[in-house]
Amino acid sequence: MAKRISFEVNGRTRRLDVDPDMPLLYALRNVLALDNPKFGCGLAQCGACTVIMNGEATRSCVTPVSAAAGSKIRTIEGLGTPDKPHPVQAAFIAESVPFCGYCINGWVMTATAALEKNPRLSEAEIRQTLAGLKCRCGSHMAMLRAVRRAAKEMA
Amino acid sequence: MNKLTSMNVSRRQFLKGAGALVISSVAVSEPAGRALAQTAGVGTGATASIKPPLLPSQLDSYLAIGAEGRVTGFFGKIDMGQGVETGIAQIIAEELDVSFDSVSLVMCDTAVTIDAGGASNSMGIRHGGIMMRNAAAEARRVLLELASARLGVAADALAVSDGVVRVQADPSRAVTYAALIGSKYFNVTLEWNKQLGFALDIKGKAKPKPASQYKLVGKPYPAVEVPGKVFGRTRYVTDMRRPGMLHARMIRPPVAGAVPVSVDAASIRALRGARVVQVKDLIAVVAPDEWNAVRAARQLKVKWSDVKPPFPDMASLYDHLRRAPTVGENAGDLFGGKVAVNEGPVEAAFAKAARIVEREYEHPFQSHACMGPACALAEIADGKVTVWTGSQKAHSVREGVAAILGVALESVRAVWMPSPGSYGRNEAGDAALEAAVLARETGRPVRVQWMRHEGTGWDPKGPAGVMQMKAGLDAAGNVIAYRFKARAFSSWDVSSRESDPSDTLPGMLLGAPIKSQQNFGVPSNAYQFPVALAYWQSVAPLLDRASPLRTAHLRDPQGPQCQFASESFMDELAFELGVDPVEFRLRHIKSPRDAAVIRAAAQKAGWEARTRPRMQRRGGMLVGQGIGYATRQGTIVATIAEVEIDPKSGRPWARKFTVAHDCGLIVNPALLKKTIEGNIVMATSRALFEEVKFDNRNVTSLDWASYPILETPDVPEDIDIVLIDRPESPSTGAGEPSTRQVAPAIANAIFDATGTRLRRLPFTPERIKGLLG
């Protein structure tokens, strides 16, 4: 029942022998030890599991690993480093966004996918783009400031 | 049976023997060859190479200086991102006269930290700051003694900066902290009050610096843990793994209170490695592969006992609270001790009143609803139990694990790791005890992770209550008598600590005795009335064992419930008497600090005095402004909300908040503002969206669709914060105090906008539409 599936993660080709129905989230975390997509709900309701797949913010908890075959996936580890942060990461640090930080992956990845396509988003578009992401600690004010800051940087 | 079960040592014995655990993974390494420390002639400042036992009275239990001069603080509390870690590092650096960057903390690893109560009651800085400040001041004193001996100059002729001690008269003569003590131990005994947890108090001979000399405390250092989280380098408890580990998922009954009658193990046979573990009424599935564990939990067939649905119709919740027999009461929260309720004086004053105003306010059950449901990992090896937990009270988890396994406390180590949320007593401790039981049963390390439906369906809840307010007015329009009375579920169905299995879900499923613990709250403010009484009465839980509606502390326990009532009622009285709500509050306050906070908020928000709701319109929207004020453990907060209501849909938008905040000495203004913003947003979410729903069988809020929280379209446009710094006063805490005035400020703003009032939370569009008619 396991099947050979390959895709690219953060520029590196990975081959996995897995149940094709396994959600991509579990494949990334448990097979590839890429722990930053988080389990929040398993229902695509919170965004903590978000990865960028072929340029689109994708909820890995409801994406079967088979649907990722042949795709290019980015996770937050692949965005930037302390020496060379992605503008979205730099903005999230400048605005001191996270509290517990468990949701941060979803916000950073969703904002990155959106701003890389179009950094000239209006306030309403930013809010709409990020709607559907959850943050329980209430870091939203800083989230919005960070995304506005990153948008300016990337425009 | 595991041989661990034969050991049984009491907590007191543990304290005597606590030094037995020596953990090598901490920042201080043993010096090579265990060479004798240079101790000659320094009295109490003797250093040692061998770590003294982990005792509350040992300076080494709180601070260590490594070979390169790096300082490690061992902190028996945690930081959920509200700036505690950074603030404590600032306090340590300040007292020690080292650079901020040279200090780091180890938090709530029970092997290397003293039980300081974990996170609780906004005490990270209020309590933790005193403890670490005293330890650091004493360490500096001891280091100056060592330097004095080394340099042959009296200690008071020395000066320290950045960890270098210099002779004041000749700064070329210097010695570093690293050279004085690096990687050796202080071996200094502190004065200790013989209490642990929140009451823990230690001090040395040194007197900490006066606030006037602070150079680092008060500065807006960036939060130390933020970059790790943003680059994906922070390891959460959910990311912890051990070799040979099994993944577990818990099985919950469809009807609350039902217990398993039989389990069809064959129903998951097709899933490789998946099996059922059952101990009494606790059932889990385990599998080496997580996805198989998830699928097994979905597929497992269990026959449950046929129990009578335990809950009333949700629509009758508040009537139930009004009518159910009283099982506990007190005139104040129980932290202030038992105070008998005496209705006599307030009833006598009501009898003399020209007019009585009475109102009732209703607050639902609310969920911790953490971003991810709880996760924990337990491993039992060589007679030792290690539990990795997201509980904000790892020391309590240690005690709970020892008790549920029946093993000696000193054989258990609990290690806190960053986790998805916390906000009081969430389900993290339940998961930790479940992991421990499953690790014993399987003989393998076990990682338990709850599923989303359990994260709102089975976490301990903030209690529902009906708050009954009554005031007596004289003919001249003065309040002559005032009463607050809550009829509520106790907030202590389970304790805020997981140290007793009776206070945990797995403990209850394994048959631990049920406790009856009654507590609720009363409003906290500086108002003075000629005759006043505030008390609560609690009613029995709807289900006393393993209830999905069992209650516990949820951020600012009972603050939102009590203040929603008292601060809404202050506005109702003000308008009843034709007095501006800000002026009305100030009339009843003598404390200058409280008055200053209310005035600061009103001034910054451009408050316009009004004696009736203004019912203003802007661009087709109904707009209003309302105030809420309250105190919490010495912290004073006034919040003014501006709300915009769409008359067509009833949707409220809390567009702007202005907050004035006095928590005494400010350690880090940037992170204080961040913390206040978080509280305001979370409290707005609770006020506008949050209500745990249930039918008569079980909780029906099982995901983010059935337990919605605030999302970006509803985020305020602005939160304008006025910080009032009181360097002369102790820091009184900020983790929760700005939560409790938010709902009433919004309710009062809705009244200003519409001329009608909501007295039941949350303020949903449907309820507001109902107001508008």
HADDOCK unambig.tbl for C-alpha pairs under 7 A between the chains (distance, minus, plus):
assign (segid A and resid 22 and name CA) (segid B and resid 291 and name CA) 6.56 0.50 0.50
assign (segid A and resid 26 and name CA) (segid B and resid 291 and name CA) 6.72 0.50 0.50
assign (segid A and resid 35 and name CA) (segid B and resid 239 and name CA) 6.18 0.50 0.50
assign (segid A and resid 36 and name CA) (segid B and resid 232 and name CA) 5.81 0.50 0.50
assign (segid A and resid 39 and name CA) (segid B and resid 372 and name CA) 6.38 0.50 0.50
assign (segid A and resid 40 and name CA) (segid B and resid 371 and name CA) 5.85 0.50 0.50
assign (segid A and resid 40 and name CA) (segid B and resid 372 and name CA) 4.15 0.50 0.50
assign (segid A and resid 40 and name CA) (segid B and resid 373 and name CA) 6.87 0.50 0.50
assign (segid A and resid 40 and name CA) (segid B and resid 452 and name CA) 6.94 0.50 0.50
assign (segid A and resid 41 and name CA) (segid B and resid 372 and name CA) 6.73 0.50 0.50
assign (segid A and resid 41 and name CA) (segid B and resid 451 and name CA) 6.98 0.50 0.50
assign (segid A and resid 41 and name CA) (segid B and resid 452 and name CA) 4.81 0.50 0.50
assign (segid A and resid 45 and name CA) (segid B and resid 704 and name CA) 6.32 0.50 0.50
assign (segid A and resid 76 and name CA) (segid B and resid 231 and name CA) 6.58 0.50 0.50
assign (segid A and resid 76 and name CA) (segid B and resid 232 and name CA) 6.07 0.50 0.50
assign (segid A and resid 77 and name CA) (segid B and resid 231 and name CA) 6.24 0.50 0.50
assign (segid A and resid 77 and name CA) (segid B and resid 232 and name CA) 5.76 0.50 0.50
assign (segid A and resid 81 and name CA) (segid B and resid 231 and name CA) 6.46 0.50 0.50
assign (segid A and resid 89 and name CA) (segid B and resid 230 and name CA) 6.06 0.50 0.50
assign (segid A and resid 92 and name CA) (segid B and resid 230 and name CA) 6.94 0.50 0.50
assign (segid A and resid 93 and name CA) (segid B and resid 226 and name CA) 6.39 0.50 0.50
assign (segid A and resid 93 and name CA) (segid B and resid 227 and name CA) 5.99 0.50 0.50
assign (segid A and resid 93 and name CA) (segid B and resid 230 and name CA) 6.91 0.50 0.50
assign (segid A and resid 96 and name CA) (segid B and resid 223 and name CA) 6.83 0.50 0.50
assign (segid A and resid 96 and name CA) (segid B and resid 226 and name CA) 6.32 0.50 0.50
assign (segid A and resid 98 and name CA) (segid B and resid 81 and name CA) 6.86 0.50 0.50
assign (segid A and resid 98 and name CA) (segid B and resid 226 and name CA) 6.38 0.50 0.50
assign (segid A and resid 99 and name CA) (segid B and resid 80 and name CA) 6.11 0.50 0.50
assign (segid A and resid 99 and name CA) (segid B and resid 81 and name CA) 3.86 0.50 0.50
assign (segid A and resid 99 and name CA) (segid B and resid 82 and name CA) 6.19 0.50 0.50
assign (segid A and resid 100 and name CA) (segid B and resid 80 and name CA) 5.13 0.50 0.50
assign (segid A and resid 100 and name CA) (segid B and resid 81 and name CA) 5.22 0.50 0.50
assign (segid A and resid 100 and name CA) (segid B and resid 419 and name CA) 6.71 0.50 0.50
assign (segid A and resid 100 and name CA) (segid B and resid 420 and name CA) 6.17 0.50 0.50
assign (segid A and resid 100 and name CA) (segid B and resid 421 and name CA) 5.66 0.50 0.50
assign (segid A and resid 101 and name CA) (segid B and resid 229 and name CA) 5.99 0.50 0.50
assign (segid A and resid 102 and name CA) (segid B and resid 371 and name CA) 6.84 0.50 0.50
assign (segid A and resid 102 and name CA) (segid B and resid 420 and name CA) 5.17 0.50 0.50
assign (segid A and resid 103 and name CA) (segid B and resid 371 and name CA) 6.74 0.50 0.50
assign (segid A and resid 104 and name CA) (segid B and resid 230 and name CA) 6.82 0.50 0.50
assign (segid A and resid 127 and name CA) (segid B and resid 712 and name CA) 5.29 0.50 0.50
assign (segid A and resid 127 and name CA) (segid B and resid 713 and name CA) 5.56 0.50 0.50
assign (segid A and resid 128 and name CA) (segid B and resid 713 and name CA) 6.70 0.50 0.50
assign (segid A and resid 130 and name CA) (segid B and resid 712 and name CA) 6.33 0.50 0.50
assign (segid A and resid 131 and name CA) (segid B and resid 711 and name CA) 5.77 0.50 0.50
assign (segid A and resid 131 and name CA) (segid B and resid 712 and name CA) 5.20 0.50 0.50
assign (segid A and resid 131 and name CA) (segid B and resid 713 and name CA) 6.47 0.50 0.50
assign (segid A and resid 132 and name CA) (segid B and resid 711 and name CA) 6.60 0.50 0.50
assign (segid A and resid 133 and name CA) (segid B and resid 711 and name CA) 6.84 0.50 0.50
assign (segid A and resid 134 and name CA) (segid B and resid 711 and name CA) 6.38 0.50 0.50
assign (segid A and resid 135 and name CA) (segid B and resid 371 and name CA) 6.56 0.50 0.50
assign (segid A and resid 136 and name CA) (segid B and resid 370 and name CA) 6.24 0.50 0.50
assign (segid A and resid 136 and name CA) (segid B and resid 371 and name CA) 5.71 0.50 0.50
assign (segid A and resid 136 and name CA) (segid B and resid 682 and name CA) 6.90 0.50 0.50
assign (segid A and resid 137 and name CA) (segid B and resid 421 and name CA) 6.93 0.50 0.50
assign (segid A and resid 137 and name CA) (segid B and resid 678 and name CA) 6.06 0.50 0.50
assign (segid A and resid 137 and name CA) (segid B and resid 682 and name CA) 6.34 0.50 0.50
assign (segid A and resid 138 and name CA) (segid B and resid 678 and name CA) 4.34 0.50 0.50
assign (segid A and resid 138 and name CA) (segid B and resid 679 and name CA) 6.73 0.50 0.50
assign (segid A and resid 138 and name CA) (segid B and resid 681 and name CA) 4.98 0.50 0.50
assign (segid A and resid 138 and name CA) (segid B and resid 682 and name CA) 4.96 0.50 0.50
assign (segid A and resid 139 and name CA) (segid B and resid 678 and name CA) 5.43 0.50 0.50
assign (segid A and resid 140 and name CA) (segid B and resid 712 and name CA) 6.91 0.50 0.50
assign (segid A and resid 140 and name CA) (segid B and resid 715 and name CA) 6.69 0.50 0.50
